Amino acid sequence: MIRRPAIGVLVLATVLAAAGVSACGLGREPAPGDGRRTITIGFHGMLSGDDRKLGLNALYGVRTAVSEVNADASLPFRLKLVEADDAGSADRAPAAARKLRDDSDVVAVIGPLRTNTARAGEPFYSEAGLLSISPSATGPALTDLGFTTFFRAIAPDSVQGRAVADYISTVLEANKVYSIDDRGEYGIGLSTALEAELNSDGVEVLHEGVDPARNYTAQANKIIAEAPDVVYYAGYYSEFARLAAALRNKGFTGTVMAGDGARDTRYITRAGAEVAEGTYFSCACAEVADNAGAEDFVASYRATNDGAQPGTYSGEAYDATRALVDVLRTVGDDPDRQTVARAFADVSWKGLTREISFEATGELRRPTVYLYRVEDGEIVSLGKISDLLAS
């Protein structure tokens, strides 16, 4: 069941009827040649801007799933993908959402990708009864805001923050942690969860919110003066690379960590291999290569995306799309938006990265958090934090 009645669906149906467009059969057009019909889905994410690499990772995961579906002649439909770029900006997210909402063929959306853009874009999807599945927007409040058709295929920051805090206190045995966020909604949510659990674990916590900057020398001096065992950054890879470089250049020898928004190979490139070595990342994203079926997925991903390698959120976006496809098999020849959203609430799909099934809130039933570390210039998975704590 959809979590609340989507009144906007009735409004949309009325508008479509007035325009001479039936609410039935949204997204269904005959595909040329093979007699299969076409279902249109959308992608909403950052395809430009400083953090576009994370958006491209997700987009390429979606494109891989779409390519596989279109090559599978046993399916009664093909997929058409419509892309909307929000540049990672809450100011641009409404326009991206309106683009997909106003395309009457689109029956579901993968995205938005960031907490701030999801908060800004979701009202348009919810009002239209248009399903949206985020593979990466982790702000805890997103499932509490009345977005009736929003589902999150990744653990929220409340889960990630608690998990990594327990690792810091139990495995790293840190006595003092300096927690920094980028003052964005994602960063604040993650740092808040982290700090609450660290306090509960008896760890001394110092907190600072710092606007994204080009130079972090002043912050590095301030941090080093406090002599923390661990510095944890809640933000994105561009800024984290500058902060980490400033810390190491000023002689900081403690542990440097960050959350999922910074887990990207471009962190290593921008910070430099020497600075990046030994950096930890917590992430609700799984390392695709560690999962059964990874070889076939990587080959398909590279073939679809000009040789690109899967990155952060590639597997989650792929799984979200494949779970959607599993639902589209069941909704008949002419699915409308509300039918697709209602059916997706009951999905149970064993994906490459995790099982995709949801609580009534739109959160995953069994969320997981992983730990990574830079070793010899590569981001290496250390496994699930729950397993690391138990070992």
For each residue, the residues with C-beta under 8 A, 3 or more apart:
1: 342 345 360
2: 5 6 129 148 149 338 341 342 345
3: 148 345 360 361 362
4: 146 148
5: 2 148
6: 2 9 126 127 128 129 148 149 338 341
7: 10 11 127
8: 11 12 126 127 128 129
9: 6 12 13 128 129 337 338
10: 7 13 14
11: 7 8 14 15 127
12: 8 9 15 16 23 127 128 129 337
13: 9 10 16 17 23
14: 10 11 17 18
15: 11 12 18 19
16: 12 13 19 21 22 23 104
17: 13 14 20 21 22 23
18: 14 15
19: 15 16
20: 17
21: 16 17 104
22: 16 17 25
23: 12 13 16 17 26 336 337
24: 334 336
25: 22 28 334 335 336
26: 23 104 105 106 107 335 336 337
27: 38 39 40 41 105 106 107 335
28: 25 37 38 39 77 333 334 335
29: 37 38 40 80 105
30: 35 37 38
31: 34 35 36 37 38 77 78
32:
33:
34: 31 73
35: 30 31
36: 31 73 75 76 77 78
37: 28 29 30 31 76 77 78 333
38: 27 28 29 30 31 77 78 79 80
39: 27 28 77 78 79 80 107 328 335
40: 27 29 79 80 81 82 103 105 106 107
41: 27 66 79 80 81 82 106 107 108 109 110 321 324
42: 81 82 83 84 100 103 106 108 109 110 111
43: 58 59 62 81 82 83 84 109 110 111
44: 84 86 93 96 97 100 109 110 111 112 113 117 121 132
45: 55 58 59 84 85 86 111 112 113 117
46: 49 51 52 54 55 85 86 87 88 89 113 114 117
47: 52 55 56 59 83 85 87
48: 52 85 87
49: 46 52 87 88 89
50: 88 236 238
51: 46 54 55 88 236 237 238 261
52: 46 47 48 49 55 56 87 88
53: 56 57 237 264 266 311
54: 46 51 57 58 113 136 236 237 261 264 311 312 313
55: 45 46 47 51 52 58 59 85 88 113
56: 47 52 53 59 60 308
57: 53 54 60 61 264 310 311 312 313 314 317
58: 43 45 54 55 61 62 110 111 113 135 136 313 314 316 317
59: 43 45 47 55 56 62 63 83 317
60: 56 57 63 64 301 304 305 308 310 314 317
61: 57 58 64 65 135 301 310 313 314 315 316 317 318 321
62: 43 58 59 65 66 81 110 317 318 320 321
63: 59 60 66 67 81 304 305
64: 60 61 67 68 297 300 301 304 305 314 318
65: 61 62 68 69 79 317 318 321 322 325
66: 41 62 63 69 70 79 81 321
67: 63 64 70 71 300 303 304
68: 64 65 71 72 300
69: 65 66 72 75 77 78 79 325
70: 66 67 78 79
71: 67 68
72: 68 69 75
73: 34 36
74:
75: 36 69 72 78 325 329
76: 36 37 329 333
77: 28 31 36 37 38 39 69 328
78: 31 36 37 38 39 69 70 75
79: 38 39 40 41 65 66 69 70 325
80: 29 38 39 40 41 105
81: 40 41 42 43 62 63 66
82: 40 41 42 43 99 100 103 105 106
83: 42 43 47 59
84: 42 43 44 45 96 97 99 100 111
85: 45 46 47 48 55 92 96
86: 44 45 46 89 92 93 95 96 112 117 121
87: 46 47 48 49 52 92
88: 46 49 50 51 52 55 113 114 116 117
89: 46 49 86 92 93 116 117
90: 93 116 117 119 120
91: 94 120
92: 85 86 87 89 95 96 117
93: 44 86 89 90 96 97 112 116 117 118 120 121
94: 91 97 98 120 121 124
95: 86 92 98 99
96: 44 84 85 86 92 93 99 100 112 117 121
97: 44 84 93 94 100 101 112 120 121 122 123 124 125
98: 94 95 101 102 124
99: 82 84 95 96 102 103
100: 42 44 82 84 96 97 103 106 109 125 130
101: 97 98 106 124 125 127 128 130
102: 98 99
103: 40 42 82 99 100 106
104: 16 21 26
105: 26 27 29 40 80 82
106: 26 27 40 41 42 82 100 101 103 109 130
107: 26 27 39 40 41 130 131 328 335 336 337 340
108: 41 42 130 131 132 133 324 337 340 341 344
109: 41 42 43 44 100 106 125 130 131 132 133
110: 41 42 43 44 58 62 132 133 134 135 317 320 321 324
111: 42 43 44 45 58 84 118 132 133 134 135
112: 44 45 86 93 96 97 117 118 121 122 132 134 137
113: 44 45 46 54 55 58 88 117 118 134 135 136 137 313
114: 46 88 117 118 136 137 186
115: 118 119 137 138 139 142 184 185 186 189
116: 88 89 90 93 119 120 139 184 185 186
117: 44 45 46 86 88 89 90 92 93 96 112 113 114 120 121 137
118: 93 111 112 113 114 115 121 122 132 134 137 139 142 150
119: 90 115 116 122 139 141 142 145 185
120: 90 91 93 94 97 116 117 123
121: 44 86 93 94 96 97 112 117 118 124 125 132
122: 97 112 118 119 125 126 132 142 145 147 150
123: 97 120 126 127 147
124: 94 97 98 101 121 127 128 130
125: 97 100 101 109 121 122 128 130 131 132 147 149 150
126: 6 8 122 123 129 130 146 147 148 149 150
127: 6 7 8 11 12 101 123 124
128: 6 8 9 12 101 124 125 337
129: 2 6 8 9 12 126 148 149 337 338 341
130: 100 101 106 107 108 109 124 125 126 149 337 341
131: 107 108 109 125 149 151 324 337 340 341 344
132: 44 108 109 110 111 112 118 121 122 125 147 149 150 151
133: 108 109 110 111 151 152 153 320 323 324 344
134: 110 111 112 113 118 137 142 150 151 152 153 154 320
135: 58 61 110 111 113 153 154 313 316 317 319 320
136: 54 58 113 114 154 260 285 312 313 316 317
137: 112 113 114 115 117 118 134 142 152 154 186
138: 115 152 154 155 156 157 160 186 189 190 260 284
139: 115 116 118 119 142 156 157 185 186 189
140: 143 144 156 157 158 189 193
141: 119 144 145 189
142: 115 118 119 122 134 137 139 145 147 150 152 156
143: 140 147 150 152 156 361 362 363
144: 140 141 361
145: 119 122 141 142
146: 4 126
147: 122 123 125 126 132 142 143 150 362
148: 2 3 4 5 6 126 129 341
149: 2 6 125 126 129 130 131 132 341
150: 118 122 125 126 132 134 142 143 147 362
151: 131 132 133 134 344 345 358 362
152: 133 134 137 138 142 143 156 362 363 364
153: 133 134 135 316 319 320 323 356 364
154: 134 135 136 137 138 284 285 313 316 364 367
155: 138 159 160 284 364 367 368 369
156: 138 139 140 142 143 152 159 160 189 284 363 367
157: 138 139 140 160 161 186 189 190 193 259
158: 140 161 162 189 193
159: 155 156 162 163 193 284 367 369
160: 138 155 156 157 163 164 190 193 259 260 282 283 284 369
161: 157 158 164 165 189 190 191 192 193 194 195 196 197
162: 158 159 165 166 193 194 196 197
163: 159 160 166 167 282 369 385 386
164: 160 161 167 168 194 232 257 259 282 369 371 385
165: 161 162 168 169 193 194 195 196 197 198 200 201 203
166: 162 163 169 170 197 201 385 389
167: 163 164 170 171 172 282 371 385 388 389
168: 164 165 171 172 174 177 198 203 230 232 257
169: 165 166 172 173 174 198 201 202 203
170: 166 167 173 201 389
171: 167 168 388 389
172: 167 168 169 229 230 255
173: 169 170
174: 168 169 177 203 228 229 230 255
175: 203 204 229
176: 203 204 205 206 226 227 228 229 230
177: 168 174 198 203 204 205 206 228 229 230 231 232
178: 206 207 208 223 226 228 230 231 232
179: 191 194 195 198 205 206 207 208 232 234
180: 191 207 208 209 210 219 223 231 232 233 234 235 243
181: 184 187 188 190 191 207 209 210 233 234 235
182: 186 187 209 210 211 212 233 234 235 236 239
183: 187 188 209 210 211
184: 115 116 181 187 188 235
185: 115 116 119 139 188 189
186: 114 115 116 137 138 139 157 182 189 190 234 235 261
187: 181 182 183 184 190 191 209 234 235 261
188: 181 183 184 185 191 192 209 234
189: 115 138 139 140 141 156 157 158 161 185 186 192 193 234
190: 138 157 160 161 181 186 187 193 194 234 259
191: 161 179 180 181 187 188 194 195 207 209 232 234
192: 161 188 189 195 196
193: 140 157 158 159 160 161 162 165 189 190 196 197
194: 161 162 164 165 179 190 191 197 198 232 234
195: 161 165 179 191 192 198 199 205 207
196: 161 162 165 192 193 199 200
197: 161 162 165 166 193 194 200 201
198: 165 168 169 177 179 194 195 201 203 205
199: 195 196 202 203 205
200: 165 196 197
201: 165 166 169 170 197 198
202: 169 199
203: 165 168 169 174 175 176 177 198 199
204: 175 176 177
205: 176 177 179 195 198 199
206: 176 177 178 179 226 228
207: 178 179 180 181 191 195
208: 178 179 180 219 222
209: 180 181 182 183 187 188 191
210: 180 181 182 183 213 216 219
211: 182 183
212: 182 235 236 238 239
213: 210 216 239 242
214: 242
215: 218 242 246
216: 210 213 219 220 239 242 243 245 246 247
217: 220 221 246 250
218: 215 221 222
219: 180 208 210 216 222 223 243 246
220: 216 217 223 224 243 246 247 249 250 252
221: 217 218 224 225 250
222: 208 218 219 225 226
223: 178 180 219 220 226 228 231 247 252
224: 220 221 227 247 250 251 252
225: 221 222
226: 176 178 206 222 223
227: 176 224
228: 174 176 177 178 206 223 231 254
229: 172 174 175 176 177 254 255
230: 168 172 174 176 177 178 254 255 256 257
231: 177 178 180 223 228 247 252 254 255 256 257
232: 164 168 177 178 179 180 191 194 257 258 259
233: 180 181 182 239 240 243 244 256 257 258 259 262
234: 179 180 181 182 186 187 188 189 190 191 194 258 259 261
235: 180 181 182 184 186 187 212 239 240 258 259 261 262
236: 50 51 54 182 212 239 240 261 262
237: 51 53 54 240 241 258 261 262 263 264 266 267 270
238: 50 51 212 241 242 266 270
239: 182 212 213 216 233 235 236 242 243
240: 233 235 236 237 243 244 258 262 267 271
241: 237 238 244 245 266 267 270 271 275 276
242: 213 214 215 216 238 239 245 246 270 271
243: 180 216 219 220 233 239 240 246 247
244: 233 240 241 247 248 256 267 271 275 276 279
245: 216 241 242 248 249 271 272 275
246: 215 216 217 219 220 242 243 249 250
247: 216 220 223 224 231 243 244 250 252 256
248: 244 245 251 252 256 274 275
249: 220 245 246 275
250: 217 220 221 224 246 247
251: 224 248
252: 220 223 224 231 247 248 256
253:
254: 228 229 230 231
255: 172 174 229 230 231 278 280
256: 230 231 233 244 247 248 252 278 279 280
257: 164 168 230 231 232 233 279 280 281 282
258: 232 233 234 235 237 240 261 262 263 267 279 280 281 282
259: 157 160 164 190 232 233 234 235 262 263 281 282 283
260: 136 138 160 263 281 282 283 284 285 312
261: 51 54 186 187 234 235 236 237 258
262: 233 235 236 237 240 258 259 267 281
263: 237 258 259 260 267 281 283 285 312 372 379
264: 53 54 57 237 267 311 312
265: 268 269 311 379
266: 53 237 238 241 269 270
267: 237 240 241 244 258 262 263 264 270 271 276 279
268: 265 271 272 273 276 374 377 379
269: 265 266
270: 237 238 241 242 266 267
271: 240 241 242 244 245 267 268 275 276 279
272: 245 268 275 276
273: 268 276 277 377
274: 248 277
275: 241 244 245 248 249 271 272 279
276: 241 244 267 268 271 272 273 279 374 377
277: 273 274 374 375 376 377
278: 255 256 373 374 375
279: 244 256 257 258 267 271 275 276 373 374
280: 255 256 257 258 371 372 373
281: 257 258 259 260 262 263 371 372 373 379
282: 160 163 164 167 257 258 259 260 369 370 371 372 385
283: 160 259 260 263 312 369 370 371 372
284: 138 154 155 156 159 160 260 367 368 369 370
285: 136 154 260 263 312 313 315 316 353 370
286: 290 291 315 316 352 353 354 368 370
287: 290 291 370 372 381
288: 291 294 297 298 310 314 315 352 353
289: 294 298 310 381
290: 286 287 294 381 383
291: 286 287 288 294 315 352 353
292:
293: 296 297 352
294: 288 289 290 291 297 298 352
295: 298 299
296: 293 299 300
297: 64 288 293 294 300 301 310 315 318 352
298: 288 289 294 295 301 302 309 310
299: 295 296 302 303
300: 64 67 68 296 297 303 304
301: 60 61 64 297 298 304 305 308 309 310 314 318
302: 298 299 305 307 308 309
303: 67 299 300
304: 60 63 64 67 300 301
305: 60 63 64 301 302 308
306:
307: 302
308: 56 60 301 302 305
309: 298 301 302
310: 57 60 61 288 289 297 298 301 314 315
311: 53 54 57 264 265 314
312: 54 57 136 260 263 264 283 285
313: 54 57 58 61 113 135 136 154 285 316 317
314: 57 58 60 61 64 288 301 310 311 317 318
315: 61 285 286 288 291 297 310 318 319 351 352 353
316: 58 61 135 136 153 154 285 286 313 319 320 353
317: 57 58 59 60 61 62 65 110 135 136 313 314 320 321
318: 61 62 64 65 297 301 314 315 321 322 351 352
319: 135 153 315 316 322 323 349 351 352 353 354 356
320: 62 110 133 134 135 153 316 317 323 324 356
321: 41 61 62 65 66 110 317 318 324 325
322: 65 318 319 325 326 349 351 352
323: 133 153 319 320 326 327 344 347 349 351 356
324: 41 108 110 131 133 320 321 327 328 344 347
325: 65 69 75 79 321 322 328 329
326: 322 323 329 330 347 349
327: 323 324 330 331 340 343 344 347
328: 39 77 107 324 325 331 335 340
329: 75 76 325 326
330: 326 327 343
331: 327 328 335 339 340 343
332: 335 339
333: 28 37 76
334: 24 25 28
335: 25 26 27 28 39 107 328 331 332 339 340 343
336: 23 24 25 26 107 339 340
337: 9 12 23 26 107 108 128 129 130 131 340 341
338: 2 6 9 129 341 342
339: 331 332 335 336 342 343
340: 107 108 131 327 328 331 335 336 337 343 344
341: 2 6 108 129 130 131 148 149 337 338 344 345
342: 1 2 338 339 345
343: 327 330 331 335 339 340 346 347
344: 108 131 133 151 323 324 327 340 341 347
345: 1 2 3 151 341 342 358 360
346: 343
347: 323 324 326 327 343 344 356 357 358
348: 355 356 357
349: 319 322 323 326 355 356 357
350: 355 356
351: 315 318 319 322 323 354 355 356
352: 286 288 291 293 294 297 315 318 319 322
353: 285 286 288 291 315 316 319
354: 286 319 351 364 366 368
355: 348 349 350 351 365 366
356: 153 319 320 323 347 348 349 350 351 364
357: 347 348 349 364 365 366
358: 151 345 347 361 362 363 364 365
359: 362 363 364 365
360: 1 3 345
361: 3 143 144 358
362: 3 143 147 150 151 152 358 359
363: 143 152 156 358 359 367
364: 152 153 154 155 354 356 357 358 359 367
365: 355 357 358 359
366: 354 355 357
367: 154 155 156 159 284 363 364
368: 155 284 286 354 384 386
369: 155 159 160 163 164 282 283 284 384 385 386
370: 282 283 284 285 286 287 381 382 383 384 385
371: 164 167 280 281 282 283 381 382 383 384 385 388
372: 263 280 281 282 283 287 379 380 381 382
373: 278 279 280 281 379 380 382
374: 268 276 277 278 279 377 378 379 380
375: 277 278 378 380
376: 277
377: 268 273 276 277 374
378: 374 375
379: 263 265 268 281 372 373 374
380: 372 373 374 375
381: 287 289 290 370 371 372
382: 370 371 372 373 388
383: 290 370 371 387 388
384: 368 369 370 371 387 388
385: 163 164 166 167 282 369 370 371 388 389
386: 163 368 369 389 390
387: 383 384 390 391
388: 167 171 371 382 383 384 385 391
389: 166 167 170 171 385 386
390: 386 387
391: 387 388
